[in-house]
Each structure stands twice: as C-alpha cells, then as structure tokens.
C-alpha cells in the first residue's frame, strides 16, 4: 500500500532545511559585528594555543624587585603584586581561562545533548527524571554550589569547571529535547521510519541537522557563562595559585586597586571583550536563524492584507433605488484608499477608491471573500488599522467631521461613544486577565463619565438585554469561563453600551456554531431596530446579507464592484463576481452526494486496468 | 488557594530534602580526612582519631545525616568547626544584609525593566536601540566586573559613594543608600538586561492580540490600554524570568559583596569554603534553598493573581 509519494527519499524532503542551515553561517559573515567578534575570538584562541611561544616570561616566576613594577622594556605591561610579568600572565591566562571554559562547555554539551536526544526520542520517564534533576539544579545559585564543591575538591580549575559543566547541561538538554519532540512527530521522520531507517540513523540525519545551528548559538552563550563564573570564582581568590587565569589576575589587580589600578584593566578587558564577542556572535547567529525561519511563520500568522494591486478600475455597477433614499446620512465614505508599506519601500494599496453611504437605521452589508478589503475598510472607519496601515486617500465623513483627518485624541472620544465595533472572534477579543464585568464597566466610565456603581447597573441590564441568563454570574466571570456564543453577546453588549450612532460589525457570527449564529443575528436585528443605529456589516455570507441588510456593496480585490439595495442585487446580480458569490450559496444549500474516495473513483488507473 | 500553597510548600520540602541529602553525602564522603584538616598536618594520629570521634565522623554517613536532620528540625544546624559559633547565628546575622541587597536589586530590576521594556516595545526607535545595547552589555559583562568599574569611577574617582562597607537601614537610612547603591546597580545590570528583553517581547506579543483592538474600539486611551491591559498580560512571562534571575542574584551577591566588603552571606560562604567548614557550608545550602523556595512560592502566587486561569486550577 505504499504509494510512490511515500517512498520519496527522506533526504530529499529534508534537503531545503539543510540548505538554509549551510547558508546561515555564510550570511552571518556579512554582519560586520559578527565578523569583528569572530576575529577577536580567533585572536584569543591563537594566543591561547601558542602561549608558550608568545609569552616573554614564565607566568609564575615571581621576581621580588619587580613587585608592582610599572610598564618597562622588560615587563611591557608591568608586573603584578607578586612580581610576575603581566603580559605573560595575560597570554597564558588566555590558555587556561579558555580551556577551563571549554571543559565546562564540552561537559554540558555532551550530557545535555545526549540526554536531550534520549529523553526526547525514547520516552517520557527520562523526561520526568530530568525535569526533577533540573529543578534541583535551578533551586541553588551556581556560585553557592561551586563554593560547596570547592570545600570538597579543593581549588582545582578543571574539577570546578567539570562540575559547572554538569550544572549547565540543562541549557543544552532543554534545547535538544524541545527540538526532538517537535521533530519526532513530523511527517518526514515518520517517512524515514517507514522506509526502514534505524533509530540511530534517524537521530543522526534528521534530528541533529535541525538542532545543529541552535546548539552552536547555545555553545557561544554557555561558553560565555562558564568564563564569567570561572572568573568570578577566581576573583574571590578561590582558584589554584599555580594556574594563571584572567580571573586570578583580576583578583590580584583588585587587591592592588589603590596602588596600581592598571593591573585590573588588562584581565577585565580580556574577559569583557571575550564575553561581548561571544554574546554578539550568538545574537547575530540567532537573528540570522530567525530571519531564515521568519517568512514561513509570517505567512501563517499575518491576517494578510492580501495582494490587491493590478487590474484596471472597472465601472462600479450601481442599482438604483425604487424611491429617493430618505433619512439622515450618518456615514459617508468617499474614495477611501488604504495602503501598507511594502518591503521594497513602496506602498501596497489594499483598498481602492471605496465609497459608501450609510443612513440612520440602515444596515449596509460589505460582502466579499477574504482578502477583498472589506475588513480593512471597516477598520479604517474606526482608524484601527494594523501596524503600518494608513489611509492614503479619500475621506470618511461622520457627524460633520472627516475621520481620516481628526486627531488620535479626538478619535478616542468618538470610538466606543459614537462608533462601536463588534469583532469576529469572540473569545480572543476579551482580555483574559479581567472579569467580563470590569471590561464592560471601564469604557462606560470613560465615555459616559458615570460612577462605577451606575456603570455596573447599566452593564447588568445590558447583559440581560442581550439574552444572558444570569447577568450577575457572567458579570463576575472571566472570559475563559463562558462559551463563544456568550462571549459574543458580551461583546455586543459592550458595543451598544454607550448608545452609538454607528455600529461596525466584522463578521459577527462567523466564529459561532450554526445554531448560535441565528440567535445572535436575531439579537443584532432587534438591537439595530431598537436603537435606530446605522450599521456596517462585514460578511462573506449572502445568507446573513439577505437576513439583515438594507443595502449591499460587493467588494473584490479592494474595490467595490457592485452596490445597491439588497433586493435588486439578489434578484438580478449584474457583475460576474456577484453572480458567482450568489451561486455559491445555492450550491452550498444543495445536498452533496456521497463522498467519492480516490480508491474507488472511476478514473482509469494502471492497477484498475490490470484488474 | 490554600491547597495550592500547601502543595507548593510540600514540593519545596522535597526539594530541600534532596538538596541536603545530596550535599551532605558529597561533603562528608568527599571531604577526605576532615579531622586532619581541622587540626593541621602537625597533629599526631591519635589526636586526629580522637577529634574524629568527637565530631562523630567515625560513624556511618547515614547515621550522621540522620542526626543532622533530627537537629535541623529543631533549628540546630550545628556549630562551625573553626570558630565554634553556631551555624544559625553565623548565617542569621548575615542573612538580612544579603537579603536587603538582593530584594533591593529585584525591585530596581522590576521597575527599570517595566519602564524600559514598555517604552522599547511601544515607541521603538532610539529607546529600543538603547534597550538592545543594554541587553548585550548586561548579558556579556558579569556583575562583579561591572562592580569593579563602578567602584573605580563613582567611589574612587568621583567620591559620590562609599567604596566599601555597609550601614544597616535601621541605623542610618542615608548611609544605607550610600553603601548599597553601587552594589545594587552592579547586581541589577544583568537582570535589567534580561527582564527588559522579556517585557519588550511580551508586550509586543500582547499588542498583537485581538482584544487590544477591541479595547481601543471602546475609546479607551492608549496609555491605559498598554499600562492596564497589555502590561497585565505581559507580566506573566516576565515574572517567570524574574524568578530565575533571583537565584542568579543570590549567587552574584556573593561575589559583589566581596568587591564592596559587605558583611553578608558572601563572606561567610567564602570563608567556610576555603576552610572546609562543612557544617557552615550545609547551613548555607539550606539557607539559600529556603530563600529560593520561598521566593518561587511568592512568584507563583503573583502569577495566580495575574492570570485567572492559573488561579482557578
């Protein structure tokens, strides 16, 4: 039963990831800070490796008459408190300090990576055990533990770094464990298993290739921490006096801080620059890694103001009223255009020359598929476009003012008070940290200037009005304690709480169950009649339009293509796109036949032919 | 709520038991010939054996540990092998100094990070650049190195603060501020760098939530949207980081105290370590363990207050 698609070599499926990893390091080379960091680290490593050739003196030979000698031809950087050559100690310090950090790094890497692979790949109980070990290690400051260990093992640089390495291993463990559990369930690993790869090979090929770059980044961080802690220990004077390290130089410099403050400068510079280089390197690697992963993520996340450029503006089809329209005009949008900055520095328009008029007591439907610009139009009336979005043309006349031009301060007074908004997704539109009651009361206090007590009474009666069975209980509840339908009623109550003149409803029923949808629509219709509100109703559903709207504007690719009273548009849609949308509800209503599966489809297949 | 606290305290006790068992075993088994260390190389074998017997070191480690635990429950952690002072007295007299330092630092970190993190997330621009630079420096430069720089510049060159020493707050508040300011700044830098980044990220994430748009649609002023709603929702992750940082601060305080010659736990710790004063080292493990467990409990309670979902479960 293995179809050709499944036998695809897993290597090929993984290939694009691998490619992005390889170029990651090459891309980092374009970052000047990263290059400078790597340059400094390279110098430090070379100094460490060739310390024996570079150092002019033995780092531990103390010459009494040289004690605290200033820089001279013999001791280029002077001599320390014991009469030892500072330059030689600095050079050998590179060797021992970096080697010490390396011991800690390798220890933590070996334990953390292998532990993470095993726990992530094989099972839960290792995970539980590890979580315990980690919380144990996290409960004590590392310095205290290292001090305690030093009481046992004595002043050995290598042993204390080994112990510190064990304590740092969770850093690698968590990283690898998280990656493995994420990767374990991915299809290509399943595919590899089905195609008969052993566990060892799956780990080596698939999982290590994913965690390789994060491990490199983590290594730079862990190496830095190891060097810092090692220097701290030595600074306390707990190091081995026979091992020249930057930390012990610091300690010596600090004792002689008042007499020769330069002594502390050199080791402080060496440690500081090494640590900054490691941090900068880790940061730029991480930034590059995130950048290479970013496009995929963003595409999923952003509620994309979809591409709507192109195609010549065609004529808008207008259906005429049977009689002259009556009633006061509440909202008049004229030639509204909305744009977002595009990556190339230009501007991408997502709404083009949209015009609409909404009168008191009228429901105006804005219909179109997702990405047609209807929500963008709604948000720009509220002046709540997502970051970067801008009104780039046209006007929005409301109560004698052009909302496209009023100050943000004035807009705050209009929002909630005169224009209200009902969002699409009820659960994500309530702040999870506050009770429903406080979220209803807060705007009323601000907009109507009433007392908390009055606002609470009003909120309770609003909750009752929108059909919530136990207003008191819901008032005191948190958003996660109520159902989606309830939450939408709460949001509707919030929207009408200050008697707005205009209501913007953005797909108010889309996220709800079908049965709840009808109830919420009924509620909206009743409230609209009761308060004689003007409503802009954004929807993709012509059923909702037929139910509620007096007028409709059909939007496509950021433009209005057909507009007019609801009835004539339903009876004789003229634009092909409107016809298509209307056709869609008809076919939706039609019962579908039994599902035709690929296996017994009638399409000719080689197998079928053989049979 | 009470069940939650009890459960957390029990977990803490188990953790403490694990720490002491582990510590005791390693210290007493790995310590070598302890009596010899106390008496010095010149002592003869018989005196050493006698000292060993006196301290109970010739008994099985398990029995010694049992003794230690039994006494610990009544608050008796033994006496220092070198000074004869009781461990609880030696630690208690220093604890308040270190705690005032660390708690002061936590407050500074929290306030500065919230201000800087929120500004960096909402205003972007130069303040964001400053926050990023601070993050790199704070991450890279160890607190004690920074402390040395502060001493050189502010205390020795400018003479604004005392380079060393400590005055208890209860005796002289201005003196306390003068002695504690530099150590707190030195300790806080790393924490500020870390927590600011956390808050910046959490605020940016929280700003993307749908409910922010809805709050704005109610005409709630932007400042209030951010300070009340966004910050409240961003505080959880930041608080979790603060808990982790607290442990690091305790350790950092040990070293920074040495720089400023502050008579806190750090001095006891270094002294006990160099001498191999094991009862004192055990006492230190217990003291830091208890502090960390209590702080974590406080953070958990704060998390519950911040996040209704945690509170109810």
Interface residues (C-beta under 8 A of the other chain):
Chain A: X135 X136 X138 X139 X140 X141 X142 X143 X144 X147 X148 X149 X150 X151 X152 X153 X224 X228 X229 X231 X232 X235 X236 X237 X238 X250 X254 X257 X258 X261 X264 X268 X271 X272 X275 X276 X278 X279 X280 X283 X379 X382 X384 X408 X412 X413 X414 X415 X416 X417 X420 X421 X423 X425 X428 X429 X430 X431 X432 X433 X434 X442 X443 X446 X447 X478 X480 X491 X494
Chain B: X15 X18 X19 X22 X23 X26 X27 X30 X31 X136 X137 X139 X140 X141 X142 X144 X145 X148 X149 X151 X152 X156 X209 X210 X211 X213 X214 X215 X216 X217 X218 X219 X220 X221 X222 X229 X232 X233 X244 X247 X248 X250 X251 X252 X254 X255 X258 X259 X269 X270 X272 X273 X274 X276 X277 X278 X281 X284 X285 X288 X289 X292 X293 X306 X307 X308 X309 X312
